[in-house]
Amino acid sequence: MRSDMTPGATFPDYELSDHTGKHRKLSELQGQEPMVVVLGRGGFCPKDRRQAEGLLELHREMEVGYCRLVTITTDNITQTYEYRSGVGAHWPFLSDTRRIVQKDLDIAEYTDPVHNPMIPHVVVLEPGRVIHKIYNGYWFFGRPTVEELRQDLRAVSRKCRPDWDITTPELRVAWQQGRKDLFYPYGGASALPRDEQD
């Protein structure tokens, strides 16, 4: 991973085709929410498939927690569609056959010249694509567990949700005064309709 990609930096706003062939920008997919970006080898990799299977339950929690998830691989669109469908995922999968992300982030997995994939990484983003944490998953156990991602999303949510603790007297007064801009979703962030995620 290139040296400037560290916590606090802004992750690039890549625009790639999703599993249906529609062009999607990361900023569009994220909206104003926390987001987890999975940079994977592809559907051919059993480790990637196992990771995606583990993310299925977490994604259901992320939806009700107003967080986003996206997977990017170097698979073509057909392979991307099949990979997503094969693991039963309902979040966007993006296809990067031109290896834009791989080259830009300097994460070519040079030990696999056959597939020429990305070195797997998971990037946890705060709103605005601000990097919270990066995991290097070249080895499977370098990838975050579901529980580690829950903890990361808790930390990011606590940081970006002004109404995280609505028991404070200040927030109660703000609500009574009609200052709803401090409360979700009135403060500008809102969940995408489900069909926008698929």
Backbone as ProteinMPNN parsed JSONL, in Angstrom:
{"seq_chain_A": "MRSDMTPGATFPDYELSDHTGKHRKLSELQGQEPMVVVLGRGGFCPKDRRQAEGLLELHREMEVGYCRLVTITTDNITQTYEYRSGVGAHWPFLSDTRRIVQKDLDIAEYTDPVHNPMIPHVVVLEPGRVIHKIYNGYWFFGRPTVEELRQDLRAVSRKCRPDWDITTPELRVAWQQGRKDLFYPYGGASALPRDEQD", "coords_chain_A": {"N_chain_A": [[0.861, -1.189, 0.0], [0.578, 2.158, -0.86], [2.598, 4.749, 0.596], [1.328, 7.073, 1.525], [-1.209, 6.377, 2.223], [-2.644, 6.304, 4.971], [-4.057, 6.26, 8.337], [-6.339, 8.926, 8.663], [-5.773, 10.084, 6.229], [-7.202, 10.815, 2.975], [-9.026, 8.505, 1.17], [-8.75, 7.474, -2.233], [-11.18, 8.482, -4.714], [-12.32, 6.296, -6.419], [-13.731, 5.378, -9.579], [-15.606, 2.868, -10.878], [-16.899, 0.026, -12.727], [-19.84, -1.585, -11.6], [-21.219, -4.763, -10.479], [-23.305, -4.984, -12.25], [-22.557, -3.581, -14.429], [-22.853, -0.881, -14.269], [-21.446, 2.351, -13.852], [-19.851, 3.372, -10.911], [-19.014, 5.612, -8.317], [-16.867, 5.695, -5.472], [-17.459, 7.663, -3.579], [-20.125, 8.186, -4.093], [-21.277, 5.732, -3.461], [-20.691, 5.649, -0.769], [-21.936, 7.906, 0.377], [-22.841, 9.789, 3.185], [-21.945, 8.12, 5.113], [-20.197, 5.775, 7.356], [-17.869, 3.462, 5.884], [-16.833, 0.262, 4.666], [-14.266, -0.925, 2.704], [-13.455, -3.56, 0.72], [-10.671, -4.837, -0.709], [-9.969, -7.145, -2.968], [-8.675, -10.383, -4.101], [-10.259, -11.867, -5.88], [-13.026, -13.805, -7.267], [-11.965, -16.319, -7.735], [-10.41, -16.985, -5.61], [-10.232, -18.907, -2.721], [-9.91, -17.884, -0.152], [-10.829, -15.25, -0.341], [-13.505, -15.791, -0.932], [-14.317, -17.064, 1.427], [-13.968, -14.978, 3.224], [-15.886, -13.163, 2.237], [-18.208, -14.629, 2.723], [-18.189, -14.562, 5.5], [-18.691, -11.89, 5.863], [-21.335, -11.611, 5.265], [-23.31, -11.781, 7.373], [-22.455, -9.643, 8.939], [-22.93, -7.551, 7.16], [-25.705, -7.344, 7.197], [-26.029, -6.252, 9.711], [-24.664, -3.879, 9.318], [-26.326, -2.56, 7.536], [-28.588, -1.868, 9.118], [-27.237, -0.297, 10.851], [-26.558, 1.898, 9.411], [-24.273, 1.92, 7.682], [-21.872, 1.366, 5.076], [-20.779, -1.047, 2.601], [-18.421, -2.281, 0.32], [-17.015, -4.238, -2.276], [-14.05, -4.654, -4.13], [-12.532, -6.044, -6.924], [-10.169, -7.495, -9.296], [-11.54, -8.943, -11.116], [-13.445, -9.598, -14.145], [-16.583, -8.154, -15.335], [-18.55, -10.176, -15.603], [-17.429, -12.27, -14.043], [-17.359, -10.896, -11.632], [-20.078, -10.503, -11.105], [-20.863, -13.181, -10.852], [-19.29, -14.007, -8.677], [-20.272, -12.349, -6.596], [-22.981, -13.17, -6.578], [-22.614, -15.886, -6.094], [-21.68, -16.044, -3.442], [-23.818, -15.026, -2.168], [-24.093, -12.312, -1.633], [-25.227, -8.922, -0.964], [-24.293, -6.428, -1.33], [-22.559, -3.804, -3.159], [-20.349, -4.946, -5.687], [-17.387, -4.178, -7.272], [-15.757, -3.993, -10.429], [-12.464, -4.124, -11.544], [-10.839, -4.446, -13.986], [-8.884, -3.151, -15.417], [-7.054, -2.653, -13.544], [-6.739, -0.307, -12.085], [-6.97, 0.513, -9.399], [-5.215, -1.282, -8.177], [-2.736, -0.537, -9.33], [-2.605, 2.212, -8.678], [-2.613, 2.221, -5.875], [-0.409, 0.717, -5.425], [-0.437, -2.114, -4.967], [-0.009, -4.57, -6.239], [-0.123, -8.031, -6.437], [2.587, -9.556, -6.663], [3.456, -12.138, -6.388], [1.681, -13.769, -7.622], [1.619, -14.225, -10.672], [-0.1, -15.3, -12.543], [-2.878, -14.645, -12.125], [-2.615, -11.969, -11.557], [-3.593, -10.317, -9.339], [-4.854, -7.974, -6.816], [-3.062, -7.312, -3.783], [-4.753, -8.449, -1.043], [-6.668, -6.202, 0.891], [-8.361, -4.55, 3.575], [-10.174, -1.67, 4.053], [-11.214, 0.644, 6.341], [-13.428, 3.255, 6.4], [-14.091, 6.582, 7.424], [-16.795, 8.999, 7.189], [-16.594, 10.917, 4.15], [-14.54, 9.55, 3.019], [-12.343, 9.284, 4.648], [-9.566, 7.693, 5.924], [-9.774, 5.297, 8.413], [-8.768, 2.851, 9.351], [-6.484, 0.365, 8.107], [-6.221, -2.898, 6.904], [-3.961, -5.486, 6.097], [-4.353, -8.174, 4.095], [-2.874, -10.283, 2.938], [-2.034, -12.706, 4.02], [-4.486, -14.854, 5.319], [-5.268, -14.543, 8.03], [-4.489, -12.002, 8.492], [-6.492, -10.458, 7.745], [-9.332, -8.544, 8.827], [-11.361, -9.671, 11.542], [-14.896, -10.304, 11.817], [-15.724, -9.266, 14.237], [-13.678, -7.421, 14.806], [-14.169, -5.561, 12.775], [-16.694, -4.723, 13.567], [-16.008, -3.363, 15.915], [-14.389, -1.35, 14.837], [-16.304, 0.001, 13.276], [-17.981, 0.83, 15.284], [-16.308, 2.668, 16.602], [-15.913, 4.555, 14.545], [-18.546, 5.352, 14.055], [-19.247, 6.452, 16.533], [-17.595, 8.639, 16.46], [-18.536, 10.122, 14.248], [-21.241, 10.529, 14.56], [-23.203, 12.902, 15.837], [-25.269, 12.567, 17.596], [-24.675, 10.336, 19.111], [-24.776, 9.679, 21.867], [-27.682, 10.076, 23.136], [-28.552, 10.584, 25.638], [-27.45, 12.742, 26.84], [-27.84, 15.866, 28.489], [-27.555, 18.161, 26.894], [-28.167, 17.342, 24.266], [-30.831, 16.592, 24.571], [-32.007, 19.058, 25.156], [-31.4, 20.381, 22.766], [-32.981, 18.916, 20.966], [-35.536, 19.523, 21.938], [-35.559, 22.186, 21.352], [-35.834, 22.1, 18.691], [-33.621, 21.723, 17.108], [-32.811, 19.823, 14.977], [-30.76, 19.217, 13.305], [-28.653, 18.071, 14.575], [-29.249, 15.45, 14.835], [-29.572, 12.144, 13.627], [-31.606, 11.06, 10.933], [-31.614, 13.695, 10.252], [-29.516, 15.488, 10.087], [-28.43, 15.584, 7.552], [-27.211, 13.248, 6.624], [-28.286, 10.208, 5.244], [-29.804, 7.01, 4.856], [-29.223, 5.055, 1.928], [-31.781, 4.018, -0.324], [-32.653, 0.566, -0.443], [-32.54, -0.537, -3.06], [-30.672, 1.087, -4.266], [-28.316, 0.158, -3.306], [-27.942, -2.336, -4.339]], "CA_chain_A": [[0.0, 0.0, 0.0], [1.445, 3.326, -0.962], [2.939, 5.277, 1.92], [0.449, 8.15, 2.0], [-2.496, 5.816, 2.627], [-2.55, 6.08, 6.409], [-5.212, 6.827, 9.038], [-6.469, 10.374, 8.555], [-5.686, 10.473, 4.813], [-8.423, 10.594, 2.201], [-8.935, 7.404, 0.214], [-9.132, 7.961, -3.571], [-12.582, 8.314, -5.115], [-12.299, 5.506, -7.652], [-14.985, 5.138, -10.305], [-15.472, 1.571, -11.534], [-18.168, -0.624, -13.055], [-20.296, -2.536, -10.584], [-21.546, -6.107, -10.952], [-24.306, -4.879, -13.323], [-21.979, -2.794, -15.502], [-23.08, 0.546, -14.02], [-20.295, 3.052, -13.276], [-20.123, 3.86, -9.56], [-17.899, 6.234, -7.589], [-16.887, 5.348, -4.051], [-18.138, 8.722, -2.823], [-21.565, 7.98, -4.302], [-21.665, 4.542, -2.7], [-20.55, 5.928, 0.654], [-22.803, 8.952, 0.903], [-22.274, 10.412, 4.391], [-21.877, 7.052, 6.109], [-18.977, 4.969, 7.439], [-17.85, 2.447, 4.836], [-15.752, -0.72, 4.619], [-13.886, -1.27, 1.338], [-12.693, -4.806, 0.644], [-9.879, -4.953, -1.929], [-9.74, -8.588, -2.972], [-8.063, -11.072, -5.242], [-11.324, -12.199, -6.833], [-13.847, -14.975, -6.992], [-11.188, -17.56, -7.844], [-9.64, -17.199, -4.38], [-11.057, -19.449, -1.635], [-9.822, -17.004, 1.017], [-11.753, -14.143, -0.594], [-14.871, -16.3, -0.809], [-14.602, -17.289, 2.848], [-14.105, -13.661, 3.822], [-17.187, -12.621, 1.825], [-19.236, -15.364, 3.469], [-18.175, -14.037, 6.864], [-19.225, -10.529, 5.856], [-22.774, -11.627, 5.01], [-24.051, -11.436, 8.588], [-22.077, -8.29, 9.332], [-23.588, -6.6, 6.271], [-27.069, -7.135, 7.695], [-25.897, -5.319, 10.829], [-24.231, -2.597, 8.765], [-27.492, -1.898, 6.948], [-29.398, -1.227, 10.162], [-26.359, 0.661, 11.513], [-26.289, 2.978, 8.452], [-22.888, 1.836, 7.208], [-21.775, 0.836, 3.719], [-19.777, -2.071, 2.318], [-18.173, -2.467, -1.11], [-15.892, -5.124, -2.609], [-13.416, -4.363, -5.413], [-11.566, -7.051, -7.369], [-9.731, -7.342, -10.684], [-12.388, -9.792, -11.949], [-14.271, -8.901, -15.129], [-17.947, -7.94, -14.825], [-19.228, -11.471, -15.474], [-16.872, -12.933, -12.858], [-17.776, -10.113, -10.469], [-21.485, -10.846, -10.874], [-20.922, -14.571, -10.38], [-18.688, -14.027, -7.337], [-21.256, -11.749, -5.687], [-24.14, -14.055, -6.514], [-22.201, -17.17, -5.531], [-21.564, -15.98, -1.975], [-25.08, -14.523, -1.636], [-23.899, -10.945, -1.139], [-26.202, -7.92, -1.397], [-23.646, -5.115, -1.403], [-21.948, -3.623, -4.475], [-19.045, -5.48, -6.068], [-16.862, -3.39, -8.386], [-14.811, -4.676, -11.307], [-11.319, -3.276, -11.914], [-10.007, -5.241, -14.88], [-7.737, -2.348, -15.859], [-6.162, -2.628, -12.385], [-6.526, 1.09, -11.706], [-6.757, 0.553, -7.949], [-3.987, -2.042, -7.905], [-1.574, 0.274, -9.716], [-2.584, 3.474, -7.956], [-2.268, 1.976, -4.469], [0.819, -0.08, -5.401], [-0.742, -3.358, -4.246], [0.017, -5.731, -7.125], [0.37, -9.243, -5.777], [3.584, -10.024, -7.622], [3.671, -13.576, -6.199], [0.683, -14.49, -8.427], [1.627, -13.652, -12.02], [-1.171, -15.89, -13.358], [-4.104, -13.843, -11.988], [-2.249, -10.565, -11.39], [-4.604, -9.663, -8.509], [-4.401, -7.033, -5.789], [-2.838, -7.848, -2.441], [-5.996, -8.147, -0.339], [-6.693, -5.228, 1.985], [-9.663, -4.035, 3.996], [-10.011, -0.283, 4.468], [-12.373, 1.179, 7.054], [-13.471, 4.685, 6.103], [-15.01, 7.522, 8.038], [-17.41, 9.806, 6.13], [-15.632, 11.708, 3.377], [-13.478, 8.628, 2.617], [-11.18, 9.443, 5.525], [-9.122, 6.369, 6.361], [-9.753, 5.016, 9.852], [-7.838, 1.734, 9.571], [-6.187, -0.49, 6.947], [-5.753, -4.262, 7.214], [-3.293, -6.187, 5.001], [-4.847, -9.545, 4.153], [-2.154, -11.252, 2.096], [-2.324, -13.922, 4.772], [-5.897, -14.788, 5.691], [-5.485, -14.035, 9.383], [-4.22, -10.573, 8.53], [-7.765, -9.788, 7.455], [-10.058, -8.294, 10.073], [-12.505, -10.509, 11.871], [-16.16, -9.581, 11.865], [-15.758, -8.51, 15.486], [-12.796, -6.25, 14.669], [-14.865, -4.574, 11.96], [-17.745, -4.144, 14.422], [-15.369, -2.398, 16.813], [-13.994, -0.206, 14.009], [-17.501, 0.745, 12.902], [-18.441, 1.508, 16.505], [-15.443, 3.833, 16.829], [-16.189, 5.547, 13.511], [-19.902, 5.871, 14.282], [-19.19, 7.316, 17.718], [-16.906, 9.861, 16.066], [-19.24, 10.913, 13.23], [-22.657, 10.714, 14.887], [-23.322, 13.854, 16.938], [-26.28, 12.099, 18.541], [-24.287, 9.006, 19.576], [-25.316, 9.498, 23.22], [-28.801, 11.009, 23.238], [-28.918, 10.8, 27.045], [-26.845, 13.969, 27.371], [-28.8, 16.966, 28.622], [-27.406, 19.094, 25.779], [-28.913, 16.85, 23.111], [-32.259, 16.652, 24.893], [-32.394, 20.466, 24.987], [-31.34, 20.671, 21.33], [-34.171, 18.315, 20.356], [-36.698, 20.309, 22.363], [-35.468, 23.476, 20.657], [-36.036, 21.865, 17.263], [-32.325, 21.69, 16.408], [-32.728, 18.436, 14.525], [-29.548, 19.015, 12.506], [-27.719, 17.277, 15.381], [-29.779, 14.094, 14.957], [-29.638, 11.336, 12.413], [-30.927, 11.439, 9.696], [-31.914, 15.095, 9.935], [-28.293, 16.255, 9.885], [-27.954, 15.536, 6.178], [-26.872, 11.887, 6.221], [-29.442, 9.316, 5.243], [-29.529, 5.702, 4.261], [-29.677, 4.861, 0.559], [-32.783, 2.966, -0.469], [-32.014, -0.732, -0.665], [-32.263, -0.79, -4.478], [-29.48, 1.835, -4.638], [-27.142, -0.588, -2.858], [-27.81, -3.569, -5.123]], "C_chain_A": [[0.893, 1.233, 0.0], [1.486, 4.083, 0.371], [2.003, 6.373, 2.426], [-0.94, 7.655, 2.42], [-2.406, 5.366, 4.086], [-3.793, 6.647, 7.081], [-5.189, 8.352, 9.005], [-6.377, 10.884, 7.121], [-7.02, 10.204, 4.127], [-8.185, 9.516, 1.162], [-9.408, 7.895, -1.151], [-10.583, 7.624, -3.922], [-12.641, 7.58, -6.454], [-13.695, 5.395, -8.254], [-14.791, 3.89, -11.15], [-16.859, 1.035, -11.878], [-18.554, -1.592, -11.947], [-20.674, -3.857, -11.249], [-22.625, -6.112, -12.045], [-23.776, -4.1, -14.524], [-22.168, -1.296, -15.336], [-21.847, 1.165, -13.376], [-20.683, 3.641, -11.924], [-18.862, 4.462, -8.967], [-18.013, 5.844, -6.123], [-17.626, 6.396, -3.233], [-19.65, 8.592, -2.932], [-22.049, 6.799, -3.468], [-21.618, 4.804, -1.197], [-21.598, 6.9, 1.163], [-22.115, 9.622, 2.077], [-22.025, 9.385, 5.491], [-20.465, 6.472, 6.255], [-19.027, 3.878, 6.354], [-16.634, 1.539, 4.987], [-15.517, -1.071, 3.161], [-12.997, -2.508, 1.391], [-12.001, -4.846, -0.71], [-9.423, -6.402, -2.009], [-9.047, -9.116, -4.2], [-9.119, -11.358, -6.31], [-12.013, -13.489, -6.477], [-13.114, -16.296, -7.072], [-10.541, -17.948, -6.513], [-10.53, -17.726, -3.25], [-11.02, -18.586, -0.377], [-10.772, -15.819, 0.867], [-13.201, -14.602, -0.421], [-15.244, -16.515, 0.659], [-14.782, -15.959, 3.575], [-15.474, -13.069, 3.493], [-18.327, -13.327, 2.552], [-19.33, -14.86, 4.905], [-18.78, -12.65, 6.955], [-20.737, -10.483, 5.664], [-23.577, -11.19, 6.226], [-23.73, -10.014, 9.037], [-22.785, -7.259, 8.452], [-25.022, -6.331, 6.708], [-27.057, -6.16, 8.873], [-25.516, -3.929, 10.321], [-25.409, -1.839, 8.158], [-28.33, -1.191, 8.007], [-28.577, -0.225, 10.958], [-25.95, 1.813, 10.614], [-24.81, 3.058, 8.093], [-22.904, 1.17, 5.832], [-20.649, -0.196, 3.618], [-19.647, -2.172, 0.805], [-16.953, -3.371, -1.267], [-15.376, -4.742, -3.988], [-12.431, -5.483, -5.727], [-11.14, -6.73, -8.809], [-10.494, -8.283, -11.616], [-13.092, -8.959, -13.012], [-15.711, -8.85, -14.618], [-18.7, -9.255, -14.668], [-18.739, -12.216, -14.239], [-17.304, -12.226, -11.574], [-19.216, -10.441, -10.098], [-21.606, -12.248, -10.281], [-20.36, -14.711, -8.966], [-19.693, -13.51, -6.31], [-22.442, -12.674, -5.479], [-23.802, -15.366, -5.803], [-22.068, -17.181, -4.017], [-22.843, -15.446, -1.333], [-24.999, -13.108, -1.09], [-24.956, -10.0, -1.711], [-25.6, -6.519, -1.408], [-22.949, -5.003, -2.765], [-20.564, -4.285, -4.582], [-18.605, -4.691, -7.292], [-15.772, -4.152, -9.121], [-13.716, -3.713, -11.745], [-10.358, -4.062, -12.795], [-8.784, -4.478, -15.377], [-6.712, -2.155, -14.737], [-5.77, -1.198, -11.988], [-6.178, 1.19, -10.227], [-5.436, -0.125, -7.589], [-2.74, -1.204, -8.182], [-1.466, 1.542, -8.872], [-2.158, 3.294, -6.495], [-0.989, 1.163, -4.308], [0.621, -1.362, -4.595], [-0.851, -4.548, -5.199], [0.586, -6.916, -6.364], [1.331, -9.946, -6.731], [3.881, -11.516, -7.476], [2.647, -14.412, -6.966], [0.626, -13.875, -9.821], [0.516, -14.19, -12.921], [-2.416, -15.005, -13.336], [-3.825, -12.337, -11.929], [-3.278, -9.803, -10.547], [-3.998, -8.561, -7.638], [-4.017, -7.826, -4.551], [-4.085, -7.477, -1.647], [-5.785, -7.17, 0.817], [-8.147, -4.958, 2.352], [-9.411, -2.642, 4.56], [-11.311, 0.188, 5.114], [-12.329, 2.695, 6.917], [-14.49, 5.42, 6.966], [-15.712, 8.273, 6.91], [-16.378, 10.703, 5.45], [-14.444, 10.888, 2.92], [-12.195, 8.825, 3.421], [-10.812, 8.076, 6.087], [-9.09, 6.29, 7.886], [-8.723, 3.925, 10.143], [-7.673, 0.948, 8.277], [-5.66, -1.827, 7.45], [-5.125, -4.86, 5.962], [-3.652, -7.662, 5.106], [-4.159, -10.523, 3.238], [-2.243, -12.644, 2.716], [-3.715, -13.777, 5.346], [-6.108, -14.179, 7.078], [-4.967, -12.61, 9.576], [-5.477, -9.763, 8.249], [-8.54, -9.598, 8.751], [-11.163, -9.319, 10.291], [-13.763, -9.648, 11.825], [-16.213, -8.726, 13.124], [-14.837, -7.292, 15.437], [-13.472, -5.166, 13.838], [-16.011, -3.934, 12.742], [-17.157, -3.065, 15.324], [-14.923, -1.147, 16.047], [-15.211, 0.651, 13.666], [-18.118, 1.436, 14.115], [-17.629, 2.78, 16.735], [-15.735, 4.938, 15.809], [-17.564, 6.177, 13.726], [-19.934, 6.824, 15.471], [-18.578, 8.674, 17.352], [-17.756, 10.745, 15.15], [-20.715, 11.147, 13.517], [-22.791, 11.672, 16.065], [-24.318, 13.403, 17.997], [-25.97, 10.699, 19.076], [-24.856, 8.721, 20.967], [-26.446, 10.503, 23.438], [-29.259, 11.21, 24.684], [-28.327, 12.089, 27.601], [-27.892, 15.077, 27.452], [-28.754, 17.931, 27.444], [-28.211, 18.645, 24.555], [-30.415, 16.879, 23.364], [-32.784, 18.083, 24.692], [-32.413, 20.832, 23.497], [-32.575, 20.124, 20.621], [-35.416, 19.142, 20.682], [-36.733, 21.674, 21.691], [-35.656, 23.331, 19.143], [-34.759, 21.848, 16.451], [-32.033, 20.263, 15.927], [-31.495, 18.153, 13.671], [-28.503, 18.195, 13.266], [-28.123, 15.803, 15.457], [-29.858, 13.415, 13.6], [-31.094, 10.98, 12.135], [-31.093, 12.905, 9.335], [-30.673, 15.91, 9.607], [-27.693, 16.143, 8.502], [-27.59, 14.142, 5.712], [-28.145, 11.06, 6.231], [-29.092, 8.04, 4.515], [-30.011, 5.673, 2.814], [-30.811, 3.846, 0.56], [-32.082, 1.669, -0.843], [-31.663, -0.959, -2.141], [-31.07, 0.007, -4.972], [-28.209, 1.099, -4.245], [-26.894, -1.803, -3.738], [-27.31, -3.291, -6.516]], "O_chain_A": [[1.846, 1.326, 0.774], [0.538, 4.054, 1.155], [1.896, 6.579, 3.635], [-1.752, 8.435, 2.916], [-2.128, 4.204, 4.382], [-4.516, 7.434, 6.469], [-4.168, 8.983, 9.278], [-6.843, 11.983, 6.82], [-7.857, 9.46, 4.638], [-7.25, 9.606, 0.366], [-10.372, 8.658, -1.225], [-11.128, 6.613, -3.479], [-12.968, 8.168, -7.485], [-14.698, 5.327, -7.543], [-13.928, 3.849, -12.026], [-17.867, 1.534, -11.379], [-17.715, -2.323, -11.422], [-20.467, -4.036, -12.449], [-22.837, -7.135, -12.695], [-24.472, -3.97, -15.532], [-21.699, -0.517, -16.166], [-21.263, 0.581, -12.463], [-21.703, 4.318, -11.798], [-17.774, 3.9, -9.095], [-19.113, 5.683, -5.596], [-18.344, 6.054, -2.293], [-20.371, 8.858, -1.971], [-23.109, 6.864, -2.845], [-22.413, 4.246, -0.441], [-22.101, 6.734, 2.275], [-20.943, 9.986, 1.988], [-21.909, 9.74, 6.664], [-19.628, 6.659, 5.372], [-20.106, 3.434, 5.962], [-15.553, 1.98, 5.379], [-16.444, -1.467, 2.455], [-11.937, -2.509, 2.017], [-12.664, -4.885, -1.746], [-8.589, -6.84, -1.216], [-8.854, -8.414, -5.193], [-8.895, -11.119, -7.496], [-11.645, -14.175, -5.524], [-13.587, -17.297, -6.534], [-10.168, -19.105, -6.315], [-11.486, -17.055, -2.861], [-11.987, -18.556, 0.383], [-11.441, -15.427, 1.823], [-14.02, -13.892, 0.162], [-16.354, -16.188, 1.078], [-15.647, -15.832, 4.441], [-16.147, -12.533, 4.374], [-19.301, -12.689, 2.95], [-20.424, -14.745, 5.458], [-19.319, -12.268, 7.993], [-21.357, -9.44, 5.873], [-24.437, -10.317, 6.116], [-24.616, -9.271, 9.462], [-23.195, -6.207, 8.942], [-25.501, -5.201, 6.599], [-27.965, -5.342, 9.016], [-25.996, -2.921, 10.84], [-25.478, -0.614, 8.257], [-28.736, -0.045, 7.816], [-29.139, 0.611, 11.666], [-25.1, 2.621, 10.987], [-24.184, 4.114, 8.185], [-23.864, 0.484, 5.483], [-19.714, -0.218, 4.419], [-20.648, -2.151, 0.089], [-15.993, -3.285, -0.502], [-16.162, -4.531, -4.912], [-11.593, -5.831, -4.894], [-11.676, -5.823, -9.445], [-10.135, -8.412, -12.787], [-13.317, -7.764, -12.821], [-16.022, -9.438, -13.582], [-19.423, -9.43, -13.687], [-19.546, -12.738, -13.47], [-17.578, -12.868, -10.56], [-19.537, -10.635, -8.926], [-22.355, -12.471, -9.331], [-20.905, -15.458, -8.153], [-19.934, -14.149, -5.285], [-22.856, -12.93, -4.349], [-24.595, -15.885, -5.018], [-22.313, -18.203, -3.376], [-22.955, -15.409, -0.108], [-25.751, -12.744, -0.186], [-25.506, -10.237, -2.786], [-26.33, -5.531, -1.486], [-22.771, -6.011, -3.448], [-19.736, -4.185, -3.677], [-19.369, -4.552, -8.247], [-14.97, -4.861, -8.514], [-13.995, -2.627, -12.252], [-9.215, -4.318, -12.414], [-7.767, -5.081, -15.717], [-5.647, -1.573, -14.945], [-4.63, -0.928, -11.609], [-5.219, 1.861, -9.846], [-4.648, 0.396, -6.799], [-1.811, -1.165, -7.375], [-0.384, 1.904, -8.41], [-1.428, 4.122, -5.95], [-0.53, 0.942, -3.187], [1.383, -1.664, -3.677], [-1.683, -5.432, -4.997], [1.637, -6.82, -5.73], [0.934, -10.818, -7.503], [4.502, -12.102, -8.363], [2.733, -15.64, -6.962], [-0.283, -13.104, -10.13], [0.222, -13.595, -13.957], [-2.952, -14.654, -14.387], [-4.707, -11.529, -12.219], [-3.782, -8.766, -10.977], [-2.806, -8.262, -7.713], [-4.579, -8.891, -4.293], [-4.441, -6.3, -1.584], [-4.85, -7.304, 1.607], [-9.047, -5.122, 1.529], [-8.556, -2.452, 5.425], [-12.376, 0.131, 4.5], [-11.339, 3.338, 7.265], [-15.598, 4.938, 7.201], [-15.265, 8.193, 5.766], [-15.43, 11.179, 6.074], [-13.44, 11.448, 2.479], [-11.098, 8.563, 2.929], [-11.656, 7.384, 6.658], [-8.46, 7.11, 8.554], [-7.909, 4.052, 11.058], [-8.59, 0.871, 7.459], [-4.775, -1.884, 8.303], [-5.695, -4.753, 4.876], [-3.302, -8.325, 6.082], [-4.773, -11.495, 2.797], [-2.493, -13.631, 2.024], [-4.09, -12.701, 5.81], [-7.028, -13.385, 7.273], [-5.001, -12.075, 10.684], [-5.526, -8.555, 8.479], [-8.417, -10.405, 9.673], [-11.812, -9.77, 9.347], [-13.692, -8.419, 11.797], [-16.69, -7.591, 13.087], [-15.182, -6.238, 15.971], [-13.362, -3.982, 14.157], [-16.27, -2.739, 12.598], [-17.734, -1.988, 15.478], [-15.059, -0.028, 16.541], [-15.158, 1.878, 13.754], [-18.711, 2.508, 13.986], [-18.187, 3.838, 17.026], [-15.797, 6.115, 16.165], [-17.724, 7.391, 13.594], [-20.572, 7.875, 15.419], [-18.988, 9.715, 17.866], [-17.711, 11.971, 15.254], [-21.374, 11.89, 12.789], [-22.513, 11.28, 17.198], [-24.226, 13.806, 19.157], [-26.88, 9.96, 19.451], [-25.365, 7.627, 21.211], [-26.211, 11.633, 23.867], [-30.234, 11.919, 24.936], [-28.663, 12.492, 28.714], [-28.737, 15.199, 26.566], [-29.786, 18.463, 27.035], [-28.855, 19.458, 23.893], [-31.188, 17.165, 22.449], [-33.861, 18.288, 24.133], [-33.329, 21.508, 23.029], [-33.15, 20.799, 19.767], [-36.238, 19.421, 19.809], [-37.802, 22.249, 21.485], [-35.639, 24.319, 18.41], [-34.806, 21.949, 15.225], [-31.122, 19.598, 16.42], [-31.209, 17.0, 13.347], [-27.565, 17.68, 12.657], [-27.422, 14.998, 16.071], [-30.168, 14.032, 12.581], [-31.786, 10.61, 13.084], [-30.747, 13.313, 8.227], [-30.768, 16.924, 8.915], [-26.556, 16.565, 8.289], [-27.651, 13.867, 4.514], [-28.98, 11.199, 7.125], [-28.198, 8.005, 3.67], [-31.079, 6.2, 2.502], [-30.803, 2.912, 1.362], [-31.034, 1.686, -1.488], [-30.606, -1.513, -2.444], [-30.494, -0.344, -6.001], [-27.139, 1.378, -4.786], [-25.755, -2.252, -3.867], [-27.143, -4.219, -7.308]]}, "name": "protein", "num_of_chains": 1, "seq": "MRSDMTPGATFPDYELSDHTGKHRKLSELQGQEPMVVVLGRGGFCPKDRRQAEGLLELHREMEVGYCRLVTITTDNITQTYEYRSGVGAHWPFLSDTRRIVQKDLDIAEYTDPVHNPMIPHVVVLEPGRVIHKIYNGYWFFGRPTVEELRQDLRAVSRKCRPDWDITTPELRVAWQQGRKDLFYPYGGASALPRDEQD"}
